[in-house]
């Protein structure tokens, strides 16, 4: 398994965003059209289909590398409509698997690509948080054969971290989100909700991203601060 440092993931995502910009022929502005990035830059397609779940679990989407296909669980179409940021993040997450961890050169060579046709990543949700698995799936009766049998395997936690970081970096490009975040008072939730809407991300994804970029801090009492330094008042003098 490849290991990526955060700054490497940011660089890969930024290079993809530049390719997208070229494709669009104009500067990027929020929300970033990551669907177009998936299709035009990464060469992936999207498909809505049913994904079988174990009792109590929630699988939002998956990736079928050999088909260059991101599958979204049609069962959650309504949830995704209500929370577009969730659909958006799920897409970015699966794109991250593709861009960071799939060896494209081995895809068309069955003897090299161990996962074969029957391998897919699925984003599995549980009460203890998001985990990633490769899971047994069943296609629906009229036979979309691509959702046949998948092997069960948990995503490496580091792989999950990496693809989530990638998703965040694509949907909230560092410079753009910084620019927008600096315009607002980040110590008030309504402002953050507005910003999340602008970038088509969930409030939790925005929160994590702003904290990654040191543009937000939440103390033990749940109070918002506009940076980690704001709490101690040490500012740039701290070492
Ligand atoms: Zn995953």
py3Dmol code that shows the C-alpha trace and the ligand (Angstrom):
import py3Dmol

protein = """\
ATOM      1  CA  UNK A   1       0.000   0.000   0.000  1.00  0.00           C
ATOM      2  CA  UNK A   2       1.295   3.415  -0.963  1.00  0.00           C
ATOM      3  CA  UNK A   3       1.741   5.968   1.767  1.00  0.00           C
ATOM      4  CA  UNK A   4       0.981   9.607   1.069  1.00  0.00           C
ATOM      5  CA  UNK A   5       1.824  12.596   3.175  1.00  0.00           C
ATOM      6  CA  UNK A   6      -0.861  15.264   3.349  1.00  0.00           C
ATOM      7  CA  UNK A   7       1.125  17.761   1.313  1.00  0.00           C
ATOM      8  CA  UNK A   8       1.558  15.166  -1.441  1.00  0.00           C
ATOM      9  CA  UNK A   9      -2.188  14.586  -1.569  1.00  0.00           C
ATOM     10  CA  UNK A  10      -2.752  18.341  -1.743  1.00  0.00           C
ATOM     11  CA  UNK A  11      -0.317  18.575  -4.660  1.00  0.00           C
ATOM     12  CA  UNK A  12      -1.952  15.736  -6.580  1.00  0.00           C
ATOM     13  CA  UNK A  13      -5.388  17.284  -6.052  1.00  0.00           C
ATOM     14  CA  UNK A  14      -4.130  20.709  -7.103  1.00  0.00           C
ATOM     15  CA  UNK A  15      -2.676  19.293 -10.312  1.00  0.00           C
ATOM     16  CA  UNK A  16      -6.058  17.683 -11.067  1.00  0.00           C
ATOM     17  CA  UNK A  17      -7.817  20.985 -10.410  1.00  0.00           C
ATOM     18  CA  UNK A  18      -5.496  22.719 -12.873  1.00  0.00           C
ATOM     19  CA  UNK A  19      -6.390  20.097 -15.476  1.00  0.00           C
ATOM     20  CA  UNK A  20     -10.053  20.719 -14.766  1.00  0.00           C
ATOM     21  CA  UNK A  21      -9.535  24.451 -15.162  1.00  0.00           C
ATOM     22  CA  UNK A  22      -7.972  23.847 -18.565  1.00  0.00           C
ATOM     23  CA  UNK A  23     -10.903  21.649 -19.496  1.00  0.00           C
ATOM     24  CA  UNK A  24     -13.409  24.318 -18.460  1.00  0.00           C
ATOM     25  CA  UNK A  25     -11.432  27.146 -19.980  1.00  0.00           C
ATOM     26  CA  UNK A  26     -12.053  29.457 -17.044  1.00  0.00           C
ATOM     27  CA  UNK A  27     -10.896  29.925 -13.458  1.00  0.00           C
ATOM     28  CA  UNK A  28     -12.466  27.647 -10.888  1.00  0.00           C
ATOM     29  CA  UNK A  29     -15.063  28.992  -8.534  1.00  0.00           C
ATOM     30  CA  UNK A  30     -17.147  27.223  -5.901  1.00  0.00           C
ATOM     31  CA  UNK A  31     -18.753  24.763  -6.051  1.00  0.00           C
ATOM     32  CA  UNK A  32     -16.041  22.809  -7.880  1.00  0.00           C
ATOM     33  CA  UNK A  33     -17.636  20.591 -10.546  1.00  0.00           C
ATOM     34  CA  UNK A  34     -15.969  17.387  -9.424  1.00  0.00           C
ATOM     35  CA  UNK A  35     -18.313  15.319 -11.639  1.00  0.00           C
ATOM     36  CA  UNK A  36     -16.674  16.909 -14.663  1.00  0.00           C
ATOM     37  CA  UNK A  37     -13.261  16.306 -13.136  1.00  0.00           C
ATOM     38  CA  UNK A  38     -14.114  12.622 -12.684  1.00  0.00           C
ATOM     39  CA  UNK A  39     -15.325  12.262 -16.254  1.00  0.00           C
ATOM     40  CA  UNK A  40     -12.990  14.489 -18.240  1.00  0.00           C
ATOM     41  CA  UNK A  41      -9.800  14.388 -16.205  1.00  0.00           C
ATOM     42  CA  UNK A  42      -9.866  10.953 -14.566  1.00  0.00           C
ATOM     43  CA  UNK A  43     -11.910   9.144 -17.231  1.00  0.00           C
ATOM     44  CA  UNK A  44     -14.441   7.750 -14.769  1.00  0.00           C
ATOM     45  CA  UNK A  45     -18.191   7.308 -15.140  1.00  0.00           C
ATOM     46  CA  UNK A  46     -20.988   7.344 -12.602  1.00  0.00           C
ATOM     47  CA  UNK A  47     -23.743   4.817 -12.193  1.00  0.00           C
ATOM     48  CA  UNK A  48     -26.693   4.618  -9.836  1.00  0.00           C
ATOM     49  CA  UNK A  49     -27.338   1.084  -8.741  1.00  0.00           C
ATOM     50  CA  UNK A  50     -28.383  -0.908  -5.727  1.00  0.00           C
ATOM     51  CA  UNK A  51     -25.645  -1.945  -3.344  1.00  0.00           C
ATOM     52  CA  UNK A  52     -26.459  -4.642  -0.867  1.00  0.00           C
ATOM     53  CA  UNK A  53     -25.856  -3.852   2.779  1.00  0.00           C
ATOM     54  CA  UNK A  54     -25.596  -5.839   5.934  1.00  0.00           C
ATOM     55  CA  UNK A  55     -28.225  -5.083   8.576  1.00  0.00           C
ATOM     56  CA  UNK A  56     -27.528  -1.734  10.186  1.00  0.00           C
ATOM     57  CA  UNK A  57     -24.911  -0.579   7.754  1.00  0.00           C
ATOM     58  CA  UNK A  58     -25.007   2.101   5.114  1.00  0.00           C
ATOM     59  CA  UNK A  59     -22.995   1.925   1.914  1.00  0.00           C
ATOM     60  CA  UNK A  60     -23.138   5.182   0.036  1.00  0.00           C
ATOM     61  CA  UNK A  61     -21.028   4.303  -2.955  1.00  0.00           C
ATOM     62  CA  UNK A  62     -18.246   2.252  -4.381  1.00  0.00           C
ATOM     63  CA  UNK A  63     -15.593   2.072  -7.064  1.00  0.00           C
ATOM     64  CA  UNK A  64     -15.227  -0.646  -9.658  1.00  0.00           C
ATOM     65  CA  UNK A  65     -11.709  -0.023 -10.942  1.00  0.00           C
ATOM     66  CA  UNK A  66     -11.816  -2.304 -13.972  1.00  0.00           C
ATOM     67  CA  UNK A  67     -14.901  -0.575 -15.290  1.00  0.00           C
ATOM     68  CA  UNK A  68     -13.647   2.854 -14.357  1.00  0.00           C
ATOM     69  CA  UNK A  69     -16.953   3.260 -12.641  1.00  0.00           C
ATOM     70  CA  UNK A  70     -18.134   4.970  -9.482  1.00  0.00           C
ATOM     71  CA  UNK A  71     -21.337   3.394  -8.245  1.00  0.00           C
ATOM     72  CA  UNK A  72     -23.699   5.374  -6.056  1.00  0.00           C
ATOM     73  CA  UNK A  73     -26.215   3.486  -3.997  1.00  0.00           C
ATOM     74  CA  UNK A  74     -29.615   4.319  -5.476  1.00  0.00           C
ATOM     75  CA  UNK A  75     -31.180   3.563  -2.117  1.00  0.00           C
ATOM     76  CA  UNK A  76     -29.798   6.899  -0.911  1.00  0.00           C
ATOM     77  CA  UNK A  77     -30.913   9.061  -3.790  1.00  0.00           C
ATOM     78  CA  UNK A  78     -33.348  10.832  -1.479  1.00  0.00           C
ATOM     79  CA  UNK A  79     -30.760  11.314   1.264  1.00  0.00           C
ATOM     80  CA  UNK A  80     -28.300  12.648  -1.313  1.00  0.00           C
ATOM     81  CA  UNK A  81     -30.926  15.063  -2.604  1.00  0.00           C
ATOM     82  CA  UNK A  82     -31.428  16.354   0.902  1.00  0.00           C
ATOM     83  CA  UNK A  83     -27.709  16.465   1.636  1.00  0.00           C
ATOM     84  CA  UNK A  84     -25.947  17.156  -1.682  1.00  0.00           C
ATOM     85  CA  UNK A  85     -22.661  17.600   0.154  1.00  0.00           C
ATOM     86  CA  UNK A  86     -22.784  13.956   1.164  1.00  0.00           C
ATOM     87  CA  UNK A  87     -23.100  12.774  -2.437  1.00  0.00           C
ATOM     88  CA  UNK A  88     -20.374  15.169  -3.434  1.00  0.00           C
ATOM     89  CA  UNK A  89     -17.986  13.938  -0.764  1.00  0.00           C
ATOM     90  CA  UNK A  90     -18.705  10.296  -1.562  1.00  0.00           C
ATOM     91  CA  UNK A  91     -17.789  10.928  -5.197  1.00  0.00           C
ATOM     92  CA  UNK A  92     -14.573  12.670  -4.216  1.00  0.00           C
ATOM     93  CA  UNK A  93     -13.724   9.838  -1.865  1.00  0.00           C
ATOM     94  CA  UNK A  94     -14.102   7.189  -4.580  1.00  0.00           C
ATOM     95  CA  UNK A  95     -12.148   9.365  -7.001  1.00  0.00           C
ATOM     96  CA  UNK A  96      -9.397   9.383  -4.400  1.00  0.00           C
ATOM     97  CA  UNK A  97      -9.231   5.593  -4.404  1.00  0.00           C
ATOM     98  CA  UNK A  98      -8.851   5.712  -8.151  1.00  0.00           C
ATOM     99  CA  UNK A  99      -6.305   8.478  -8.341  1.00  0.00           C
ATOM    100  CA  UNK A 100      -4.148   7.513  -5.372  1.00  0.00           C
ATOM    101  CA  UNK A 101      -4.334   3.765  -5.016  1.00  0.00           C
ATOM    102  CA  UNK A 102      -5.330   2.026  -8.226  1.00  0.00           C
ATOM    103  CA  UNK A 103      -2.478   0.814 -10.381  1.00  0.00           C
ATOM    104  CA  UNK A 104      -3.881   1.658 -13.816  1.00  0.00           C
ATOM    105  CA  UNK A 105      -1.173  -0.195 -15.693  1.00  0.00           C
ATOM    106  CA  UNK A 106      -2.268  -3.493 -14.197  1.00  0.00           C
ATOM    107  CA  UNK A 107      -5.996  -2.958 -14.750  1.00  0.00           C
ATOM    108  CA  UNK A 108      -6.157  -4.482 -18.198  1.00  0.00           C
ATOM    109  CA  UNK A 109      -3.853  -7.289 -17.275  1.00  0.00           C
ATOM    110  CA  UNK A 110      -5.839  -9.863 -15.315  1.00  0.00           C
ATOM    111  CA  UNK A 111      -2.773 -11.613 -13.986  1.00  0.00           C
ATOM    112  CA  UNK A 112      -1.471  -8.388 -12.466  1.00  0.00           C
ATOM    113  CA  UNK A 113      -4.677  -6.897 -11.170  1.00  0.00           C
ATOM    114  CA  UNK A 114      -5.471  -9.149  -8.274  1.00  0.00           C
ATOM    115  CA  UNK A 115      -8.871  -7.639  -7.606  1.00  0.00           C
ATOM    116  CA  UNK A 116     -10.182  -8.626 -11.003  1.00  0.00           C
ATOM    117  CA  UNK A 117     -13.660  -7.804 -12.122  1.00  0.00           C
ATOM    118  CA  UNK A 118     -15.174  -8.651  -8.836  1.00  0.00           C
ATOM    119  CA  UNK A 119     -13.356  -6.127  -6.793  1.00  0.00           C
ATOM    120  CA  UNK A 120     -14.752  -2.830  -5.680  1.00  0.00           C
ATOM    121  CA  UNK A 121     -14.369  -0.386  -2.918  1.00  0.00           C
ATOM    122  CA  UNK A 122     -17.447   0.618  -1.057  1.00  0.00           C
ATOM    123  CA  UNK A 123     -17.813   3.402   1.386  1.00  0.00           C
ATOM    124  CA  UNK A 124     -19.420   1.780   4.378  1.00  0.00           C
ATOM    125  CA  UNK A 125     -20.897   3.825   7.140  1.00  0.00           C
ATOM    126  CA  UNK A 126     -21.373   2.588  10.642  1.00  0.00           C
ATOM    127  CA  UNK A 127     -22.304   4.139  13.952  1.00  0.00           C
ATOM    128  CA  UNK A 128     -18.669   4.320  14.899  1.00  0.00           C
ATOM    129  CA  UNK A 129     -17.890   6.464  11.879  1.00  0.00           C
ATOM    130  CA  UNK A 130     -17.044   5.932   8.249  1.00  0.00           C
ATOM    131  CA  UNK A 131     -15.105   2.873   7.302  1.00  0.00           C
ATOM    132  CA  UNK A 132     -14.294   1.499   3.926  1.00  0.00           C
ATOM    133  CA  UNK A 133     -14.629  -1.979   2.711  1.00  0.00           C
ATOM    134  CA  UNK A 134     -14.707  -4.167  -0.263  1.00  0.00           C
ATOM    135  CA  UNK A 135     -17.957  -5.946   0.181  1.00  0.00           C
ATOM    136  CA  UNK A 136     -20.028  -8.698  -1.252  1.00  0.00           C
ATOM    137  CA  UNK A 137     -22.576  -7.194  -3.531  1.00  0.00           C
ATOM    138  CA  UNK A 138     -25.492  -8.514  -5.449  1.00  0.00           C
ATOM    139  CA  UNK A 139     -26.716  -7.032  -8.681  1.00  0.00           C
ATOM    140  CA  UNK A 140     -30.420  -6.677  -9.084  1.00  0.00           C
ATOM    141  CA  UNK A 141     -32.297  -9.489 -10.842  1.00  0.00           C
ATOM    142  CA  UNK A 142     -32.347  -7.993 -14.309  1.00  0.00           C
ATOM    143  CA  UNK A 143     -28.730  -8.656 -14.277  1.00  0.00           C
ATOM    144  CA  UNK A 144     -26.374  -5.779 -14.095  1.00  0.00           C
ATOM    145  CA  UNK A 145     -23.582  -8.248 -13.843  1.00  0.00           C
ATOM    146  CA  UNK A 146     -21.072  -5.747 -12.549  1.00  0.00           C
ATOM    147  CA  UNK A 147     -22.483  -5.854  -9.071  1.00  0.00           C
ATOM    148  CA  UNK A 148     -21.920  -9.558  -8.642  1.00  0.00           C
ATOM    149  CA  UNK A 149     -19.480 -10.793  -6.096  1.00  0.00           C
ATOM    150  CA  UNK A 150     -17.120  -8.677  -4.168  1.00  0.00           C
ATOM    151  CA  UNK A 151     -14.649  -9.753  -1.589  1.00  0.00           C
ATOM    152  CA  UNK A 152     -14.936  -8.401   1.858  1.00  0.00           C
ATOM    153  CA  UNK A 153     -12.045  -6.365   3.116  1.00  0.00           C
ATOM    154  CA  UNK A 154     -11.728  -3.335   5.337  1.00  0.00           C
ATOM    155  CA  UNK A 155     -10.081  -0.266   3.856  1.00  0.00           C
ATOM    156  CA  UNK A 156      -6.747   0.392   5.422  1.00  0.00           C
ATOM    157  CA  UNK A 157      -7.313   3.319   7.822  1.00  0.00           C
ATOM    158  CA  UNK A 158      -4.484   5.180   6.179  1.00  0.00           C
ATOM    159  CA  UNK A 159      -6.036   4.696   2.757  1.00  0.00           C
ATOM    160  CA  UNK A 160      -9.330   6.028   4.088  1.00  0.00           C
ATOM    161  CA  UNK A 161      -7.534   9.038   5.547  1.00  0.00           C
ATOM    162  CA  UNK A 162      -5.773   9.697   2.259  1.00  0.00           C
ATOM    163  CA  UNK A 163      -8.848   9.495   0.042  1.00  0.00           C
ATOM    164  CA  UNK A 164     -10.849  11.679   2.410  1.00  0.00           C
ATOM    165  CA  UNK A 165      -8.090  14.258   2.339  1.00  0.00           C
ATOM    166  CA  UNK A 166      -8.079  14.066  -1.457  1.00  0.00           C
ATOM    167  CA  UNK A 167     -11.846  14.563  -1.569  1.00  0.00           C
ATOM    168  CA  UNK A 168     -11.554  17.598   0.707  1.00  0.00           C
ATOM    169  CA  UNK A 169      -8.713  19.069  -1.343  1.00  0.00           C
ATOM    170  CA  UNK A 170     -10.704  18.721  -4.569  1.00  0.00           C
ATOM    171  CA  UNK A 171     -13.976  20.094  -3.280  1.00  0.00           C
ATOM    172  CA  UNK A 172     -12.402  22.799  -1.127  1.00  0.00           C
ATOM    173  CA  UNK A 173      -9.219  23.879  -2.942  1.00  0.00           C
ATOM    174  CA  UNK A 174      -6.794  25.360  -0.462  1.00  0.00           C
ATOM    175  CA  UNK A 175      -6.558  28.846  -1.916  1.00  0.00           C
ATOM    176  CA  UNK A 176     -10.219  29.224  -2.771  1.00  0.00           C
ATOM    177  CA  UNK A 177     -11.508  28.067   0.598  1.00  0.00           C
ATOM    178  CA  UNK A 178      -8.941  30.202   2.408  1.00  0.00           C
ATOM    179  CA  UNK A 179      -9.979  33.271   0.442  1.00  0.00           C
ATOM    180  CA  UNK A 180     -13.640  32.708   1.188  1.00  0.00           C
ATOM    181  CA  UNK A 181     -13.078  31.741   4.814  1.00  0.00           C
ATOM    182  CA  UNK A 182     -11.087  34.872   5.527  1.00  0.00           C
ATOM    183  CA  UNK A 183     -14.006  36.989   4.334  1.00  0.00           C
ATOM    184  CA  UNK A 184     -16.348  35.758   7.051  1.00  0.00           C
ATOM    185  CA  UNK A 185     -16.612  35.663  10.815  1.00  0.00           C
ATOM    186  CA  UNK A 186     -15.907  31.996  11.432  1.00  0.00           C
ATOM    187  CA  UNK A 187     -16.938  32.099  15.059  1.00  0.00           C
ATOM    188  CA  UNK A 188     -20.604  31.947  14.057  1.00  0.00           C
ATOM    189  CA  UNK A 189     -22.137  28.706  12.843  1.00  0.00           C
ATOM    190  CA  UNK A 190     -24.599  30.335  10.403  1.00  0.00           C
ATOM    191  CA  UNK A 191     -21.658  31.804   8.483  1.00  0.00           C
ATOM    192  CA  UNK A 192     -20.028  28.391   8.325  1.00  0.00           C
ATOM    193  CA  UNK A 193     -23.242  26.796   7.088  1.00  0.00           C
ATOM    194  CA  UNK A 194     -23.400  29.386   4.335  1.00  0.00           C
ATOM    195  CA  UNK A 195     -19.820  28.695   3.358  1.00  0.00           C
ATOM    196  CA  UNK A 196     -20.497  24.946   3.287  1.00  0.00           C
ATOM    197  CA  UNK A 197     -23.423  25.550   0.973  1.00  0.00           C
ATOM    198  CA  UNK A 198     -21.304  27.679  -1.308  1.00  0.00           C
ATOM    199  CA  UNK A 199     -18.835  24.822  -1.765  1.00  0.00           C
ATOM    200  CA  UNK A 200     -21.565  22.158  -1.829  1.00  0.00           C
ATOM    201  CA  UNK A 201     -20.026  20.321   1.121  1.00  0.00           C
ATOM    202  CA  UNK A 202     -21.416  19.106   4.408  1.00  0.00           C
ATOM    203  CA  UNK A 203     -20.838  21.204   7.493  1.00  0.00           C
ATOM    204  CA  UNK A 204     -18.685  18.433   8.975  1.00  0.00           C
ATOM    205  CA  UNK A 205     -16.497  18.267   5.860  1.00  0.00           C
ATOM    206  CA  UNK A 206     -16.065  22.041   5.980  1.00  0.00           C
ATOM    207  CA  UNK A 207     -15.212  21.941   9.674  1.00  0.00           C
ATOM    208  CA  UNK A 208     -12.497  19.335   9.122  1.00  0.00           C
ATOM    209  CA  UNK A 209     -11.087  21.229   6.131  1.00  0.00           C
ATOM    210  CA  UNK A 210     -10.912  24.560   7.963  1.00  0.00           C
ATOM    211  CA  UNK A 211      -9.214  22.866  10.902  1.00  0.00           C
ATOM    212  CA  UNK A 212      -6.704  21.224   8.550  1.00  0.00           C
ATOM    213  CA  UNK A 213      -5.867  24.654   7.194  1.00  0.00           C
ATOM    214  CA  UNK A 214      -5.724  26.180  10.682  1.00  0.00           C
ATOM    215  CA  UNK A 215      -8.628  28.475   9.862  1.00  0.00           C
ATOM    216  CA  UNK A 216     -10.837  27.142  12.618  1.00  0.00           C
ATOM    217  CA  UNK A 217     -10.569  25.773  16.099  1.00  0.00           C
ATOM    218  CA  UNK A 218     -13.261  24.330  18.316  1.00  0.00           C
ATOM    219  CA  UNK A 219     -12.420  24.252  22.001  1.00  0.00           C
ATOM    220  CA  UNK A 220     -13.557  21.689  24.587  1.00  0.00           C
ATOM    221  CA  UNK A 221     -16.678  23.662  25.344  1.00  0.00           C
ATOM    222  CA  UNK A 222     -17.613  23.612  21.657  1.00  0.00           C
ATOM    223  CA  UNK A 223     -16.886  27.299  21.188  1.00  0.00           C
ATOM    224  CA  UNK A 224     -15.634  28.412  17.778  1.00  0.00           C
ATOM    225  CA  UNK A 225     -12.357  30.268  17.311  1.00  0.00           C
ATOM    226  CA  UNK A 226     -11.082  31.530  13.990  1.00  0.00           C
ATOM    227  CA  UNK A 227      -7.721  29.799  14.403  1.00  0.00           C
ATOM    228  CA  UNK A 228      -5.903  27.533  16.880  1.00  0.00           C
ATOM    229  CA  UNK A 229      -3.775  30.517  17.865  1.00  0.00           C
ATOM    230  CA  UNK A 230      -6.785  32.616  18.765  1.00  0.00           C
ATOM    231  CA  UNK A 231      -7.304  30.437  21.835  1.00  0.00           C
ATOM    232  CA  UNK A 232      -3.961  31.041  23.474  1.00  0.00           C
ATOM    233  CA  UNK A 233      -3.449  34.471  21.993  1.00  0.00           C
ATOM    234  CA  UNK A 234       0.074  33.521  21.072  1.00  0.00           C
ATOM    235  CA  UNK A 235      -0.468  34.227  17.430  1.00  0.00           C
ATOM    236  CA  UNK A 236       2.522  33.940  15.197  1.00  0.00           C
ATOM    237  CA  UNK A 237       4.960  34.272  18.066  1.00  0.00           C
ATOM    238  CA  UNK A 238       4.363  30.749  19.296  1.00  0.00           C
ATOM    239  CA  UNK A 239       7.032  28.166  18.563  1.00  0.00           C
TER     240      UNK A 239
END
"""
ligand_1 = """\
1
ZN
Zn -13.080 4.095 0.539
"""
view = py3Dmol.view(width=600, height=400)
view.addModel(protein, "pdb")
view.setStyle({"model": 0}, {"cartoon": {"style": "trace"}})
view.addModel(ligand_1, "xyz")
view.setStyle({"model": 1}, {"stick": {}})
view.zoomTo()
view.show()
